[in-house]
Each structure stands twice: as C-alpha cells, then as structure tokens.
Amino acid sequence: MESARKWSDCRSLSLCDASFFLANLVKVADGGYVPLLLASLVYGVMLIWHRGSTTVAQIFRERPIPVSEFMSSLEAHEIPRVPGAAVFLTRTLSETPPVVIWHVKHNRALHNHVFALRIVTESVPRIKKSERLETIEVAHNLWRATAHYGFMERPNIPALLRQARDRGCSLDVDDVTYYVAREKIIPRSDGKGLARWEVALFAAMERNAVHVSDFFELPRDSVVEIGRQVAI
C-alpha cells in the first residue's frame, strides 16, 4: 500500500515537471536559447578544466619514486643538505613529490628539513582546527602533510607550519623557502592526449589562474617557482 502511494506521488511530480518543461519549451526559439547557450559554455569551461587537471595529475602519478629510494639516491650521489626548511606544495598522495625531484635534479642540493604539503578542499564550509592537519614523518626530517579546508576557507600555509611545529615537526618557521611547481601545458607530440583545442583552452586558463602565492598567502620574497613542460 505504501509502495503504491509512493509510486503515485512520483508520477504526480513527474507530470508536474513535464508540464513546466513543455510550457517553457516553446520559449526556446523566442530567446530562451540564450541562457541555455550560456549554461553550456560555463559547463564546457568547467569540463575542460576538470579534464586537464585530471590528466596532469595522472601524469605525475605515472612514475612514482618511493621515499626510501629517493633518500638512498641522495646519499649515493652525495647531494649536499643546506640549512633551513623547504616547503613543497604537491598534489601527490604518497611517494616522493615530483616538485622535490625536480628541485634536486636542477639545484643539486636539498634543505635539511623538508615539508611536503598537500591541500584538500572538502565539500563542507569549514573544518575544525583540530581536524585540519595530518602529518607523518616518512624519513628523517622529511614530513608529508595533508591540510583540509572547507570551501568557504582560504588556506594559510604559514599558519599551518606553526601548527605543525607545535605538533613536533622541527621546522624553523622563520627560515622557510616555499617551492611551487609552475607547469607549462603543451599538447602531446604523438596525438594520444587531449585534443589540441582542449589543451589550448586549458593552458590559457592555467596561465590566468590566481597565483599560488596569493591564494595560499605565501610571502612573495620566500617563494621559488620550478618550471616544467607537461604534455597532455
């Protein structure tokens, strides 16, 4: 009996929605197509951004290097360790962040204290301070951290570092250099990636996005950008 009543309610609502749809369908030719085109355009831009971001993240996960292997290579190649702390912003969930590898490859050195930070925006307005930061020391003086923020919050990385220090991370927050990756998006030469027009639009959006220093409230005189071409 209850099931029959629910089915009846469902049909009534569907009939009501169909009536509204048919009543407005005749208005499409009289200008109703304008908001439909605008909505399609906005959806298309969001879809291209999502496809491009997902493809870039997949490329970074293709050749992961375990932290133990990375630390062994530092010793094997006698990479010098310099004073101070380095904070690397990364998208990777585990293993060695690509931006750390690029830094060592080109600068032939690494700071004594390394803090790899991943920012996650949750589908809630705000996150409690006690639940914001997760840290783990994956090697000596090398920490991986994940910071959770609500979609109404603006990340503040210097404040996060102070919170991490209070939890036992031996970071000198007054002597920190922030390293961020700056990707230049290009199409794949073999034609197996995204369509060239998608790559061009995503690259344009990437170039015009809010600068990472402003979004994460980083001190501009302490930020180093590491550039790399990424073929998608």
Secondary structure as GFF3:
##gff-version 3
##sequence-region A 1 232
A	DSSP	alpha_helix	2	25	.	.	.	ID=ss1
A	DSSP	three_ten_helix	28	30	.	.	.	ID=ss2
A	DSSP	alpha_helix	33	60	.	.	.	ID=ss3
A	DSSP	alpha_helix	67	76	.	.	.	ID=ss4
A	DSSP	beta_strand	81	89	.	.	.	ID=ss5
A	DSSP	alpha_helix	98	107	.	.	.	ID=ss6
A	DSSP	beta_strand	110	122	.	.	.	ID=ss7
A	DSSP	three_ten_helix	129	131	.	.	.	ID=ss8
A	DSSP	beta_strand	133	139	.	.	.	ID=ss9
A	DSSP	beta_strand	142	150	.	.	.	ID=ss10
A	DSSP	alpha_helix	157	166	.	.	.	ID=ss11
A	DSSP	beta_strand	176	186	.	.	.	ID=ss12
A	DSSP	alpha_helix	196	207	.	.	.	ID=ss13
A	DSSP	alpha_helix	212	215	.	.	.	ID=ss14
A	DSSP	three_ten_helix	220	222	.	.	.	ID=ss15
A	DSSP	beta_strand	223	231	.	.	.	ID=ss16
###
